[in-house]
Amino acid sequence: MRRVTGDIDRMQQSGVPYFSQWETPCMTLPVLAEGSQALLSDPLWRHSGATTIEEYARWAVNVCGMACLKMILAARGEIHPTLELARACTAYGGYVVNEIDASIKGLVYAPFVRFAADRFGLSAETMTGVETSAIPELLSKRRFFIASVNSGIRWPEREPPSKGGHLVLVTAACGETIRFHNPSGHDEASQADVTLPLAIFDRFFANRGISVDA
């Protein structure tokens, strides 16, 4: 698939601060190998806003959406601990916590939109049926798009088993190229200001997400 070099050159740096969903960004490969237990060895866990390391390990695997929100807020100069955002969003129904089996379901889009508007004055809208080719036009109307993709997008050369299930923050798209921050990238190249051809992004994209204007 052909890359448009000019598009990529113009889109190298977004200026949007990057945050991983882990407090130590290099934890992705250990989490993939060991599950959330790997996060019990994250030395920076307190920065998350968790009260215990166990709380951090339980939540961090579910907060890609909150990492996207954290990046949006950081772009306007506000830094909020990721788990503090998650707790506040949960109060709106953005996460559904089952205390019996300790499961966490979310991000639920509609409650998140209300939460983002009420707490931070963000104009946001749930989007479904979004064609990948329409993302550049969408970003001409709102600054950001939180896109549902398969988490395997960190390895774009591989074929994903399905679409969706993970959230990334799209910061630009033009021509045939898209740029995004991936909260669970495993190295620098797959974390901040990742650029891919739209055709490759399409293999991972579930055609839904949340458009946000900060």
Disulfide bonds with the S-S distance in Angstrom:
none
